[in-house]
Amino acid sequence: MKVLIMGYGRMGREVEAVCKQRNHEIICRVDKNGLGDQGELTLELLKQADGVVEFALPQGIEKSMELYAQSETPAVVATTGWNDKKEQFAKLFETRGALMHGSNFSIGAHMFFELTARAAQMMDKVEAYDIMVTEYHHKMKIDSPSGTAITTAERILENCSRKKRSNYDRINRAIEEDELHVASVRGGYIPGTHKVLMDSLADSIEITHQARNRGGFALGSVMALEWLQGKQGFFSVDEFIRELLDKSEF
C-alpha cells in the first residue's frame, strides 16, 4: 500500500517503522506542527494514497473526516476526543469511503478488554466483589482519563449490572454502590498501564495490560488499514479485532 501518515509525532514515527516492516510505502507525512513533509491535508495528497493512518490531535478533525470521505481513501483514525461527533461523521461514510475509528489499536489491549468483560460478567453474580480501574501514563500525556481507560470502563458497565456509571474524578466521600471509580495517574515515562481490580474481603483478582512501547498500537493500526482495503462504511476497531481473533489460533 501507499500510505499517508497524518500526525508525525511519536506515534506517527512508529507507524512509519511498521509500514516499512510490512513492505508498505510512505508517500507523505502530514503534520500541522511542521514535523512532516506537509503542514496541511489536501484532497490531492489523499488521492495519491491507498490509505491513511492518523494519530493526531482532534483540532481540525471535521475537515479531515470530510476529506477522507470525499477522496474515498480508506482511513484508520486513532485520534480521540471527538465522541460527541460520531453520528455526524458516520453519515459522511454512508455511501462512500471507508473509515475505522478507535481509542486503542493495540491487539493486546483488545484481549485485555475481552478478559475484562468476561470477568465483569462473572463478578456480577458474586456480590462479595467490587471492581475498579486504574491507569498510569507518562507525564507528557495531555488527556485524562485515557481512551483505553474509558473503553475499559464501558466494558465493565456493559457486563456488570451493579455498576451503572463511571466516575473519573477525585472522590472525597464514600463511593456509591453503583459507581465505577476510574483513577488516572501521570508521571515518569510509562507508555501505558491499565489495571482492573476485583476485590473482596477474602481475596483480590487483577487483570493488567502493560504496554512496553508504542509498537503494538502502531502495528494494530497498520493491520487495521490492511483489513479496511476494499471495504466501504464507518467501522469501529472492535469489528476488525473480532474478525481477527475469531480467525486466530487463540
Secondary structure, 3 states (H helix, E strand, C coil): CEEEEECCCHHHHHHHHHHHHCCCEEEEEECCCCCCCECCCCHHHHCCCCEEEECCCCCCHHHHHHHHHHHCCCEEECCCCCHHHHHHHHHHCCCCCEEEECCCCCHHHHHHHHHHHHHHHHHCCCCCCEEEEEEEECCCCCCCCCHHHHHHHHHHHHHCCCCCEEECCCCCCCCCCCEEEEEEEECCCCCCEEEEEEECCCCEEEEEEECCCCHHHHHHHHHHHHHHCCCCEEEEHHHHHHHHHHHCCC
